[in-house]
Amino acid sequence: MKQTLLEELHLSLTADVPFISPKFFYDDIGSHLFDVITLLEEYYPTRTEQSIMDTYRSAIAEAVGACDVLLDLGAGNCAKASQLFNSIKPKQYRALDISKEYLEAAVADLQKQFPHICMSAEAIDLSLPLAFPDIAERRKIFFFPGSSIGNYDPEKADQFFINIASECHGNGGLLIGVDLVKDHETLNLAYNDPLGVTAAFNLNILLHVNRIMGSNFNLQDWEHYAFFNEAQSRIEMHLRARSDVEVRLSSEGTKEHVIQFKAGDLIHTENSYKYTQDGFTEKIRRAGFDNIHTWTDPKKHFLVCFANAKK
């Protein structure tokens, strides 16, 4: 896996349009920084999603029905999933995320609070196909909160949903949070907070890359740059070179490579697509889900959706 990550980073950083996959945000520091982002006044998705979950807790539990296994995709600190335990009552909980150490600590703490639920933590790359053959016959509920689906380009999101529907084997469903299209000011502030926490989160990805591949990115050479691309209906996050800079990429088993960046050049780090309610429900219907339930906040800023996989 290590060599695969090295090759992936080398290819993405030397591409015609350099980029770094957003999965590399979530080292231990990045995971903690994202937790702070969710507390910011400007970052509406977390608190809006939680308000929907709180308001419609009983209706959501009724729609979900029985839950043998709750699979928490991109679990982070597991806080969102744990708030479902008393209503959905899963027999088993699997926390899945890319940062293993952070995840294991969160699950260990959670297990003490809910000793009757069988729990496990698994480091997993959500950009790759998922498979759970050991629980194929059990009723699985996939939980994907926080509008993390927005990080997937539309075609990859389609494949992700098809994969999840298939893994349900006609006996399970998907509970997901989705950020909706809204005014540009609200969107831009959510990704350009005055405290600069999102900027720190974005810049930290370079430190993670340095540790993985021995590159020499210097944070002082780069700045956070985020904006709403209306034509693509997405927030884009980039790192922008403050001046002309030379970066050395060196990694085990890979020939050293030097990249020249001009002042203003960008490294693309994340997309966050925003959906309409009708557009999103049609998307998951095409992927193999039906019996779709939706809940929103009064401003219709955010959507919580549960859908059963077709039998």
C-alpha positions, 0 to 999 in steps of 0.5 A, a space after each residue: 500500500 505504501 508504494 501505491 501511495 507514493 506512486 499515486 502522489 508522484 503521478 498527481 503532482 507531476 500531472 499537467 494540472 497538479 493535484 493531491 487527492 483529498 484523502 491525504 488531508 486526514 493524517 492525525 493533525 488533519 483529522 483534528 483540524 477538521 474537527 475544529 472546522 466543524 465547530 466554526 460558525 461559518 461552517 454550517 454543514 455539521 451543525 445543520 446536518 445534526 439539527 436535521 438528525 435531532 429533529 427527525 430522529 424517530 422518523 429516520 430510525 423508522 425509515 432505517 428499520 433493523 440494523 445488523 451492521 452500521 458501516 460508518 464511512 469516513 468515520 473520523 471521531 465517530 461522534 456522528 454515528 454514536 448519536 444514532 446508536 440509541 435510535 437505530 440500535 445497531 448490533 455491530 458497528 464498523 468505523 471505516 476511515 483512512 487515518 488508522 491511529 485516530 480511528 482506533 483511538 476513537 473506537 476504543 473510547 466509544 466501546 467503553 460507552 457502548 459495551 453491548 455493541 460489537 465494534 471494530 476500526 478499519 483503515 480503508 481508502 473510500 476512493 477504492 471499491 468496497 467489499 464486505 463478504 463476511 457480512 454479505 447476508 446481514 442487513 447493512 446500513 451504510 452511513 456517509 454523513 457530512 456531505 463527504 459525497 461532495 468530494 467525488 466527481 459526479 461519475 465517481 459518485 455514481 460508481 460509489 453508489 452502485 458499489 454500495 447498492 451492490 454490497 447491500 445484496 438487496 438487504 440494507 440501505 444508505 443514510 447520507 448527508 448532502 450539501 445543497 446549492 445555496 447563496 454564494 456568500 454562505 458557501 464561500 465563507 464556509 471554506 474561507 473562515 476568518 480564523 484560518 482553520 480551513 487554510 491550516 487544514 489545506 496547507 497541512 496536506 503538504 506536510 503529510 505529503 512530505 512525510 510520505 514521499 520525502 518531498 520538500 514543500 515549504 508551507 511559507 511558499 503556499 496559500 489557501 485558495 477556495 471559491 465556488 465554481 458555479 458552472 460545476 456547482 462545486 467549491 474548489 480548494 487549491 494551494 496557490 504558490 506565493 512566488 516562483 518555487 522549486 519542489 523536489 519530489 523524492 521517494 523510495 523506488 521512484 526517480 527524483 523529480 523536480 517541479 517548477 511552480 510559477 507564482 500563482 500556480 495551483 495545486 488542486 486539493 479538493 472539490 465539494 459538489 453541491 446538489 439540488 434535492 431532486 437531482 440527488 434523489 434521482 442520482 441514487 435512484 439510478 444507482 440502485 436505490 428506491 423507497 427514498 426518504 428525505 429530510 431538510 432544515 428550514 432554510 433547505 441548506 442541507 439534506 439528510 437522505 435514507 434509501 433502501 437498496 433495490 431487492 
